Amino acid sequence: MNVKAKTTVFIILTISLLVFSFTWSPAIVPYENNIYNQEIVSSLLSQYGLQEFSAETFAGNMKIVTFTSPDSSYPVLLDLINSAQSTIKIEIYSLYNPYLLAALGKAESRGVDVTVLTEKYHASPFENSYNTWGAYNLTSAGADVFWTNKSEFTYTHSKFAVIDDSITIVMSGNWVKTGVPVNNSYGNREWGVVIYNTQVANFFSNVFANDLLVATPYTESADGTGKSSSDNIPKGKYPHPFTNATFIGNFEVTTVLSPDTSETMIKKLIDSANQTLEIAQLYIYGNWSTGVSPFVESIVAAAQRGVHVKIILNNGSSPNEDLINYLKSYDNIAVALSNDTYFESYHVKGVIVDGKIVLVASINWSENSVKNNREAGVIIRGEPIADYFYDVFSWDWNTSQIVFSNINETETPGTGGTTPSEGESPLTTTEILYAVGIIVVAVVIFVVKSTVLGKKTTTKRRRRKKK
């Protein structure tokens, strides 16, 4: 190989190593249950720092259970807690439903390692004392409870759990009496899914381990015992027409996290709508600090290309008034306010696209929730899952107060937009490195091959001259 060729190969390999060093992100070190060593944690943080997560899609044959509150969230969660074999990891804004606390305590007593990451300082201060009581209750039963980091996240508002490192629960509701009501005639409207897939569970376990690195352990001496949540079981007027459902089939599950990916992924989801868009939200802020909310911009753009947009908002949330005034001048949009006779709060944070894709999440549509909180959700591609939540949305729509409707139901919904699976999801670090590796290998082979062929040609020419 001549000097020029050697130099070329050297430059290529150097660039490759630089690309690798800048894009490689070390895996977070998993948390081992019942071990908390601040010295080790500090060492890990100085070595790795907090991880930023990309949106990951996991596809294949899997079991997914769908459920709603008030209808069936309590029996679904209770069964999962009671059937846990080894570990339960929960990252949640509020956990003080006394019946769920009792079930978690029993799980700990039979040898299941229960670890909880939860918020100490809530937007509604009255929750602080109740959540402290929840932490005290769990710790007394032998579980490990940690306060999430306020400097990293304004609020840890996520609502997910991983059971036995193979089952993931993602929902919009907190594990309190309104979010997971024992009596299904009372409570909030919430959406939830249970995903039986080890890869999905591994992803959320890594998020949990990452957030645990900067958490602070609850202690009775420092935090007190809080105020107990009564064990009375409220009853209401909701007719609870739904039950949980189990689906087994080929599904795609894409993870969504705040502050990492939620703005990008939710906007892409809305932009992917071709015909219909159903949105169920506690509230939607029409304006962010940068101007009109990117989600609202995407909603309007969808409507303008002919997508029929229906939005259910919580009755009584003040940000919704400004949003309604902004949207009511656009065609193909209809807005309703939830039925507060049936629901304590319309606490959903969900989207259904074209009857095929559904978002189930903890993410409120505010700038803070998207950019500053820890939030968690999943986008599931699969018509049976979307159909389930569409039926729930339709029932809610028919029992809600229609504020305005600019949808011409006789018109066929428009077409346009692209789906998130059509190459719009950002590449992961692994995919980038893989692509770079292939290119480098191909270039090196080409250079070496060209050099060898060139050398052979030169040799042949010299031999000819000698002859």
VEXTORRO-94526 format. One record per residue (C-alpha): residue number from 0; residue in one letter; x, y, z negated. Coordinates in steps of 0.5 Angstrom, whole numbers, plus 2048, in hexadecimal, padded with zeros to 3 digits. Layout:
BEGIN
(rec NUM,'A',(X,Y,Z))
...
***
This chain:
BEGIN
(rec 0,'M',(800,800,800))
(rec 1,'N',(803,807,802))
(rec 2,'V',(804,80D,7FD))
(rec 3,'K',(7FE,810,800))
(rec 4,'A',(7F9,80A,7FF))
(rec 5,'K',(7FC,809,7F8))
(rec 6,'T',(7FA,810,7F6))
(rec 7,'T',(7F3,810,7F9))
(rec 8,'V',(7F2,80A,7F5))
(rec 9,'F',(7F5,80D,7EF))
(rec 10,'I',(7F0,813,7F0))
(rec 11,'I',(7EA,80F,7F1))
(rec 12,'L',(7EB,80B,7EA))
(rec 13,'T',(7ED,811,7E6))
(rec 14,'I',(7E6,814,7E8))
(rec 15,'S',(7E3,80E,7E7))
(rec 16,'L',(7E6,80E,7E0))
(rec 17,'L',(7E4,815,7DE))
(rec 18,'V',(7DD,814,7E1))
(rec 19,'F',(7DC,80E,7DC))
(rec 20,'S',(7DF,811,7D6))
(rec 21,'F',(7DA,817,7D7))
(rec 22,'T',(7D4,813,7D8))
(rec 23,'W',(7D5,80D,7D3))
(rec 24,'S',(7D1,80E,7CD))
(rec 25,'P',(7D2,809,7C7))
(rec 26,'A',(7CD,805,7C5))
(rec 27,'I',(7CA,807,7BE))
(rec 28,'V',(7CC,802,7B9))
(rec 29,'P',(7C6,7FE,7B6))
(rec 30,'Y',(7C3,800,7AF))
(rec 31,'E',(7C3,7F9,7AB))
(rec 32,'N',(7BE,7F9,7A6))
(rec 33,'N',(7BE,7FA,79F))
(rec 34,'I',(7C5,7FE,7A0))
(rec 35,'Y',(7C6,805,79F))
(rec 36,'N',(7CD,808,79F))
(rec 37,'Q',(7CE,80F,7A0))
(rec 38,'E',(7D6,80F,7A1))
(rec 39,'I',(7D4,80A,7A7))
(rec 40,'V',(7CF,80E,7A9))
(rec 41,'S',(7D3,814,7A9))
(rec 42,'S',(7D9,810,7AD))
(rec 43,'L',(7D4,80E,7B2))
(rec 44,'L',(7D1,815,7B3))
(rec 45,'S',(7D8,818,7B4))
(rec 46,'Q',(7DA,812,7B9))
(rec 47,'Y',(7D4,812,7BD))
(rec 48,'G',(7CF,818,7BC))
(rec 49,'L',(7C8,817,7BD))
(rec 50,'Q',(7C6,814,7C3))
(rec 51,'E',(7C2,817,7C9))
(rec 52,'F',(7BD,812,7CC))
(rec 53,'S',(7BB,811,7D3))
(rec 54,'A',(7B4,80F,7D5))
(rec 55,'E',(7B5,807,7D6))
(rec 56,'T',(7B0,803,7DA))
(rec 57,'F',(7AF,7FB,7D8))
(rec 58,'A',(7AB,7F7,7DD))
(rec 59,'G',(7A8,7F0,7DD))
(rec 60,'N',(7A3,7EB,7DA))
(rec 61,'M',(7A1,7ED,7D3))
(rec 62,'K',(79C,7EE,7CE))
(rec 63,'I',(799,7F4,7CD))
(rec 64,'V',(793,7F6,7C7))
(rec 65,'T',(78F,7FC,7C8))
(rec 66,'F',(78B,7FF,7C2))
(rec 67,'T',(788,805,7C0))
(rec 68,'S',(786,809,7BA))
(rec 69,'P',(781,809,7B6))
(rec 70,'D',(77F,802,7BA))
(rec 71,'S',(785,7FD,7B9))
(rec 72,'S',(78B,800,7B7))
(rec 73,'Y',(78B,7FE,7AF))
(rec 74,'P',(78A,7F6,7B1))
(rec 75,'V',(78F,7F7,7B6))
(rec 76,'L',(795,7FA,7B2))
(rec 77,'L',(793,7F6,7AC))
(rec 78,'D',(793,7EF,7B0))
(rec 79,'L',(79A,7F1,7B2))
(rec 80,'I',(79D,7F3,7AB))
(rec 81,'N',(79A,7ED,7A9))
(rec 82,'S',(79D,7E8,7AE))
(rec 83,'A',(7A4,7EC,7AE))
(rec 84,'Q',(7AA,7E7,7AD))
(rec 85,'S',(7B0,7EA,7AC))
(rec 86,'T',(7B0,7F2,7AD))
(rec 87,'I',(7AB,7F8,7AD))
(rec 88,'K',(7AE,7FF,7AF))
(rec 89,'I',(7AA,805,7AF))
(rec 90,'E',(7AB,80C,7B2))
(rec 91,'I',(7A5,810,7B0))
(rec 92,'Y',(7A3,817,7AE))
(rec 93,'S',(79E,815,7A9))
(rec 94,'L',(79D,80E,7A5))
(rec 95,'Y',(798,80E,79F))
(rec 96,'N',(792,80A,7A1))
(rec 97,'P',(792,806,79A))
(rec 98,'Y',(790,7FF,79E))
(rec 99,'L',(796,7FF,7A3))
(rec 100,'L',(79A,801,79D))
(rec 101,'A',(798,7FB,799))
(rec 102,'A',(799,7F7,79F))
(rec 103,'L',(7A0,7F9,7A0))
(rec 104,'G',(7A1,7F8,799))
(rec 105,'K',(79F,7F1,79A))
(rec 106,'A',(7A3,7F0,7A0))
(rec 107,'E',(7A9,7F2,79C))
(rec 108,'S',(7A8,7ED,796))
(rec 109,'R',(7A8,7E7,79B))
(rec 110,'G',(7AF,7E9,79E))
(rec 111,'V',(7AD,7EE,7A3))
(rec 112,'D',(7B2,7F4,7A4))
(rec 113,'V',(7AE,7FA,7A4))
(rec 114,'T',(7B1,800,7A6))
(rec 115,'V',(7AE,807,7A7))
(rec 116,'L',(7B0,80E,7AA))
(rec 117,'T',(7AB,813,7A8))
(rec 118,'E',(7AA,81B,7A8))
(rec 119,'K',(7AB,81E,7A1))
(rec 120,'Y',(7A9,825,7A3))
(rec 121,'H',(7A2,825,7A7))
(rec 122,'A',(79F,82B,7AB))
(rec 123,'S',(799,82A,7A7))
(rec 124,'P',(79C,82B,7A0))
(rec 125,'F',(797,827,79C))
(rec 126,'E',(79A,820,7A0))
(rec 127,'N',(7A0,821,79C))
(rec 128,'S',(79E,81F,796))
(rec 129,'Y',(79A,819,799))
(rec 130,'N',(7A0,817,79D))
(rec 131,'T',(7A5,817,797))
(rec 132,'W',(7A0,812,793))
(rec 133,'G',(7A0,80E,799))
(rec 134,'A',(7A7,80E,799))
(rec 135,'Y',(7A7,80C,791))
(rec 136,'N',(7A2,807,792))
(rec 137,'L',(7A6,803,797))
(rec 138,'T',(7AD,804,794))
(rec 139,'S',(7AA,801,78D))
(rec 140,'A',(7A8,7FB,792))
(rec 141,'G',(7AF,7FA,794))
(rec 142,'A',(7AF,7FE,79B))
(rec 143,'D',(7B4,803,79D))
(rec 144,'V',(7B1,809,79E))
(rec 145,'F',(7B5,80F,7A2))
(rec 146,'W',(7B3,817,7A3))
(rec 147,'T',(7B5,819,7AA))
(rec 148,'N',(7BA,81E,7AC))
(rec 149,'K',(7B7,825,7AC))
(rec 150,'S',(7BD,828,7AF))
(rec 151,'E',(7BC,823,7B5))
(rec 152,'F',(7B5,824,7B6))
(rec 153,'T',(7B0,829,7B4))
(rec 154,'Y',(7AB,823,7B3))
(rec 155,'T',(7AC,81C,7B3))
(rec 156,'H',(7A5,81B,7B6))
(rec 157,'S',(7A6,814,7BA))
(rec 158,'K',(7A1,80E,7B8))
(rec 159,'F',(7A5,808,7BA))
(rec 160,'A',(7A7,801,7B6))
(rec 161,'V',(7AB,7FB,7B8))
(rec 162,'I',(7A9,7F4,7B5))
(rec 163,'D',(7AE,7EF,7B5))
(rec 164,'D',(7B2,7F2,7BB))
(rec 165,'S',(7AD,7F0,7C0))
(rec 166,'I',(7A7,7F3,7BF))
(rec 167,'T',(7A6,7FB,7C0))
(rec 168,'I',(7A0,7FF,7BE))
(rec 169,'V',(79F,806,7C1))
(rec 170,'M',(799,80A,7BF))
(rec 171,'S',(796,812,7BE))
(rec 172,'G',(794,811,7B7))
(rec 173,'N',(798,811,7B0))
(rec 174,'W',(797,80B,7AC))
(rec 175,'V',(792,80F,7A7))
(rec 176,'K',(78B,80E,7A6))
(rec 177,'T',(788,812,7AC))
(rec 178,'G',(78D,810,7B1))
(rec 179,'V',(78C,808,7AF))
(rec 180,'P',(786,808,7AB))
(rec 181,'V',(783,802,7A7))
(rec 182,'N',(77C,803,7A9))
(rec 183,'N',(77C,804,7B1))
(rec 184,'S',(776,809,7B0))
(rec 185,'Y',(77A,80E,7AE))
(rec 186,'G',(781,812,7B0))
(rec 187,'N',(785,815,7B6))
(rec 188,'R',(785,813,7BD))
(rec 189,'E',(78B,80F,7BE))
(rec 190,'W',(78E,80B,7C4))
(rec 191,'G',(794,806,7C2))
(rec 192,'V',(797,800,7C6))
(rec 193,'V',(79B,7FA,7C3))
(rec 194,'I',(7A0,7F7,7C8))
(rec 195,'Y',(7A3,7F0,7C7))
(rec 196,'N',(7AA,7F1,7CB))
(rec 197,'T',(7B1,7F1,7C8))
(rec 198,'Q',(7B4,7F6,7CD))
(rec 199,'V',(7AF,7FB,7CB))
(rec 200,'A',(7B0,7F9,7C3))
(rec 201,'N',(7B7,7FA,7C4))
(rec 202,'F',(7B7,801,7C7))
(rec 203,'F',(7B2,803,7C1))
(rec 204,'S',(7B7,800,7BC))
(rec 205,'N',(7BD,804,7BF))
(rec 206,'V',(7B9,80A,7BE))
(rec 207,'F',(7B7,808,7B7))
(rec 208,'A',(7BE,807,7B6))
(rec 209,'N',(7C1,80D,7B9))
(rec 210,'D',(7BC,811,7B4))
(rec 211,'L',(7BE,80E,7AE))
(rec 212,'L',(7C5,810,7AF))
(rec 213,'V',(7C3,817,7AD))
(rec 214,'A',(7BD,815,7A8))
(rec 215,'T',(7BD,816,7A0))
(rec 216,'P',(7BB,810,79C))
(rec 217,'Y',(7B5,812,797))
(rec 218,'T',(7B6,811,790))
(rec 219,'E',(7B1,812,78A))
(rec 220,'S',(7B6,816,786))
(rec 221,'A',(7B7,81C,78C))
(rec 222,'D',(7B0,81B,78F))
(rec 223,'G',(7AB,819,78A))
(rec 224,'T',(7A5,815,78B))
(rec 225,'G',(7A0,819,78F))
(rec 226,'K',(799,819,78E))
(rec 227,'S',(795,813,78F))
(rec 228,'S',(790,812,795))
(rec 229,'S',(78A,80F,792))
(rec 230,'D',(788,808,795))
(rec 231,'N',(780,80A,796))
(rec 232,'I',(77E,808,79D))
(rec 233,'P',(77B,80E,7A1))
(rec 234,'K',(775,80C,7A6))
(rec 235,'G',(772,810,7AB))
(rec 236,'K',(76E,810,7B1))
(rec 237,'Y',(772,80E,7B7))
(rec 238,'P',(76F,808,7BA))
(rec 239,'H',(775,804,7BC))
(rec 240,'P',(774,801,7C2))
(rec 241,'F',(77B,7FF,7C4))
(rec 242,'T',(77F,7F9,7C1))
(rec 243,'N',(787,7F8,7C3))
(rec 244,'A',(788,7F4,7C9))
(rec 245,'T',(78E,7EF,7CB))
(rec 246,'F',(791,7EF,7D2))
(rec 247,'I',(797,7EB,7D5))
(rec 248,'G',(79A,7EC,7DC))
(rec 249,'N',(79F,7F0,7DF))
(rec 250,'F',(79F,7F7,7DD))
(rec 251,'E',(7A4,7FD,7DD))
(rec 252,'V',(7A6,800,7D6))
(rec 253,'T',(7AA,807,7D6))
(rec 254,'T',(7AC,80A,7D0))
(rec 255,'V',(7AB,812,7CF))
(rec 256,'L',(7AE,815,7C9))
(rec 257,'S',(7AF,81C,7C6))
(rec 258,'P',(7B3,820,7C7))
(rec 259,'D',(7B7,81C,7CC))
(rec 260,'T',(7B2,81A,7D1))
(rec 261,'S',(7AB,81C,7D0))
(rec 262,'E',(7AB,823,7D4))
(rec 263,'T',(7AD,820,7DA))
(rec 264,'M',(7AA,819,7DA))
(rec 265,'I',(7A3,81C,7D8))
(rec 266,'K',(7A3,821,7DE))
(rec 267,'K',(7A5,81C,7E3))
(rec 268,'L',(79F,818,7E0))
(rec 269,'I',(79A,81D,7E2))
(rec 270,'D',(79E,81F,7E8))
(rec 271,'S',(79D,818,7EA))
(rec 272,'A',(795,818,7EA))
(rec 273,'N',(792,817,7F1))
(rec 274,'Q',(78B,817,7EF))
(rec 275,'T',(789,817,7E8))
(rec 276,'L',(78C,81A,7E2))
(rec 277,'E',(789,818,7DB))
(rec 278,'I',(78C,81C,7D5))
(rec 279,'A',(78A,81B,7CE))
(rec 280,'Q',(78E,820,7C9))
(rec 281,'L',(78D,823,7C2))
(rec 282,'Y',(78F,82A,7C5))
(rec 283,'I',(793,82D,7CB))
(rec 284,'Y',(797,833,7CB))
(rec 285,'G',(796,837,7D1))
(rec 286,'N',(79C,83B,7D0))
(rec 287,'W',(7A3,839,7CE))
(rec 288,'S',(7A9,83E,7CD))
(rec 289,'T',(7AB,83D,7D4))
(rec 290,'G',(7A4,83F,7D7))
(rec 291,'V',(79F,83A,7D9))
(rec 292,'S',(79F,833,7D6))
(rec 293,'P',(7A3,82F,7DB))
(rec 294,'F',(79D,82A,7D9))
(rec 295,'V',(798,82F,7DB))
(rec 296,'E',(79B,831,7E1))
(rec 297,'S',(79B,82A,7E3))
(rec 298,'I',(794,829,7E2))
(rec 299,'V',(792,82F,7E6))
(rec 300,'A',(796,82C,7EC))
(rec 301,'A',(793,825,7EB))
(rec 302,'A',(78C,829,7EC))
(rec 303,'Q',(78E,82D,7F1))
(rec 304,'R',(790,827,7F6))
(rec 305,'G',(789,824,7F4))
(rec 306,'V',(78A,820,7EE))
(rec 307,'H',(784,81F,7E9))
(rec 308,'V',(787,821,7E3))
(rec 309,'K',(783,820,7DC))
(rec 310,'I',(785,822,7D5))
(rec 311,'I',(782,821,7CE))
(rec 312,'L',(785,825,7C9))
(rec 313,'N',(784,825,7C1))
(rec 314,'N',(77E,82A,7BF))
(rec 315,'G',(781,82F,7BB))
(rec 316,'S',(788,830,7BD))
(rec 317,'S',(78A,837,7BE))
(rec 318,'P',(78F,836,7C4))
(rec 319,'N',(789,833,7C8))
(rec 320,'E',(785,839,7C9))
(rec 321,'D',(78B,83D,7CD))
(rec 322,'L',(78C,837,7D1))
(rec 323,'I',(784,836,7D3))
(rec 324,'N',(784,83D,7D5))
(rec 325,'Y',(78A,83C,7D9))
(rec 326,'L',(788,836,7DD))
(rec 327,'K',(780,838,7DE))
(rec 328,'S',(782,83C,7E4))
(rec 329,'Y',(785,835,7E8))
(rec 330,'D',(781,830,7EC))
(rec 331,'N',(782,829,7EB))
(rec 332,'I',(782,82A,7E3))
(rec 333,'A',(77D,828,7DD))
(rec 334,'V',(77F,829,7D6))
(rec 335,'A',(77B,826,7D0))
(rec 336,'L',(77B,827,7C8))
(rec 337,'S',(77B,821,7C4))
(rec 338,'N',(775,81F,7C0))
(rec 339,'D',(776,821,7B9))
(rec 340,'T',(770,81D,7B6))
(rec 341,'Y',(774,816,7B8))
(rec 342,'F',(77B,818,7B7))
(rec 343,'E',(77F,81C,7B2))
(rec 344,'S',(784,81E,7B7))
(rec 345,'Y',(785,81D,7BE))
(rec 346,'H',(78C,81B,7BD))
(rec 347,'V',(78E,817,7C3))
(rec 348,'K',(794,819,7C8))
(rec 349,'G',(793,815,7CE))
(rec 350,'V',(792,815,7D6))
(rec 351,'I',(78F,811,7DB))
(rec 352,'V',(792,811,7E2))
(rec 353,'D',(78E,80F,7E8))
(rec 354,'G',(78B,809,7E4))
(rec 355,'K',(792,806,7E4))
(rec 356,'I',(796,809,7DF))
(rec 357,'V',(795,80B,7D8))
(rec 358,'L',(799,80F,7D3))
(rec 359,'V',(799,80D,7CB))
(rec 360,'A',(79D,812,7C7))
(rec 361,'S',(79E,816,7C1))
(rec 362,'I',(79F,81C,7C5))
(rec 363,'N',(79B,823,7C4))
(rec 364,'W',(79B,827,7CA))
(rec 365,'S',(79F,82D,7C7))
(rec 366,'E',(7A6,82F,7C8))
(rec 367,'N',(7A8,82E,7C1))
(rec 368,'S',(7A6,826,7C2))
(rec 369,'V',(7A9,825,7C8))
(rec 370,'K',(7B0,829,7C7))
(rec 371,'N',(7B1,829,7BF))
(rec 372,'N',(7AD,823,7BC))
(rec 373,'R',(7AF,81B,7BC))
(rec 374,'E',(7A9,819,7C0))
(rec 375,'A',(7A8,812,7C3))
(rec 376,'G',(7A3,80F,7C9))
(rec 377,'V',(7A3,80A,7CE))
(rec 378,'I',(7A0,80B,7D6))
(rec 379,'I',(79D,804,7D8))
(rec 380,'R',(79C,802,7DF))
(rec 381,'G',(797,7FD,7DF))
(rec 382,'E',(78F,7FE,7E1))
(rec 383,'P',(78C,7F9,7DC))
(rec 384,'I',(790,7FE,7D6))
(rec 385,'A',(78E,804,7DA))
(rec 386,'D',(786,801,7DB))
(rec 387,'Y',(786,800,7D3))
(rec 388,'F',(788,807,7D2))
(rec 389,'Y',(784,80A,7D7))
(rec 390,'D',(77D,807,7D4))
(rec 391,'V',(77F,80A,7CE))
(rec 392,'F',(780,811,7D1))
(rec 393,'S',(77A,810,7D5))
(rec 394,'W',(776,80E,7CF))
(rec 395,'D',(779,814,7CB))
(rec 396,'W',(777,819,7D1))
(rec 397,'N',(770,817,7D1))
(rec 398,'T',(76F,819,7CA))
(rec 399,'S',(773,81F,7CA))
(rec 400,'Q',(771,826,7CB))
(rec 401,'I',(773,828,7D2))
(rec 402,'V',(776,82F,7D2))
(rec 403,'F',(776,830,7DA))
(rec 404,'S',(777,82B,7E0))
(rec 405,'N',(779,82E,7E7))
(rec 406,'I',(779,827,7E9))
(rec 407,'N',(775,825,7EF))
(rec 408,'E',(774,81E,7EE))
(rec 409,'T',(771,81D,7F5))
(rec 410,'E',(778,81E,7F8))
(rec 411,'T',(77D,819,7F8))
(rec 412,'P',(783,81A,7F4))
(rec 413,'G',(789,81D,7F8))
(rec 414,'T',(790,819,7F9))
(rec 415,'G',(797,81C,7F8))
(rec 416,'G',(79C,81B,7F3))
(rec 417,'T',(7A1,816,7F2))
(rec 418,'T',(7A1,810,7ED))
(rec 419,'P',(7A7,810,7E7))
(rec 420,'S',(7A9,809,7EA))
(rec 421,'E',(7AB,80C,7F1))
(rec 422,'G',(7B2,80E,7EF))
(rec 423,'E',(7B0,814,7EB))
(rec 424,'S',(7B3,811,7E4))
(rec 425,'P',(7BA,814,7E2))
(rec 426,'L',(7BF,80F,7E3))
(rec 427,'T',(7C2,80C,7DD))
(rec 428,'T',(7CA,80C,7DB))
(rec 429,'T',(7CA,805,7DC))
(rec 430,'E',(7C7,806,7E3))
(rec 431,'I',(7CC,80C,7E5))
(rec 432,'L',(7D2,808,7E3))
(rec 433,'Y',(7D0,802,7E7))
(rec 434,'A',(7CF,806,7ED))
(rec 435,'V',(7D6,809,7EC))
(rec 436,'G',(7D9,803,7EB))
(rec 437,'I',(7D6,800,7F1))
(rec 438,'I',(7D9,806,7F5))
(rec 439,'V',(7E0,806,7F2))
(rec 440,'V',(7E0,7FF,7F4))
(rec 441,'A',(7DE,800,7FB))
(rec 442,'V',(7E3,806,7FC))
(rec 443,'V',(7E9,802,7F9))
(rec 444,'I',(7E7,7FC,7FD))
(rec 445,'F',(7E7,800,803))
(rec 446,'V',(7ED,804,802))
(rec 447,'V',(7F1,7FE,800))
(rec 448,'K',(7EE,7FA,806))
(rec 449,'S',(7F0,800,80B))
(rec 450,'T',(7F7,800,808))
(rec 451,'V',(7F8,7F9,809))
(rec 452,'L',(7F5,7F9,810))
(rec 453,'G',(7F9,7FF,811))
(rec 454,'K',(800,7FC,80F))
(rec 455,'K',(7FE,7F6,813))
(rec 456,'T',(7FD,7FA,819))
(rec 457,'T',(804,7FE,818))
(rec 458,'T',(807,7F7,817))
(rec 459,'K',(804,7F4,81E))
(rec 460,'R',(807,7FB,821))
(rec 461,'R',(80E,7FA,81F))
(rec 462,'R',(80E,7F3,821))
(rec 463,'R',(80B,7F5,828))
(rec 464,'K',(811,7FA,828))
(rec 465,'K',(816,7F5,826))
(rec 466,'K',(814,7F0,82C))
***
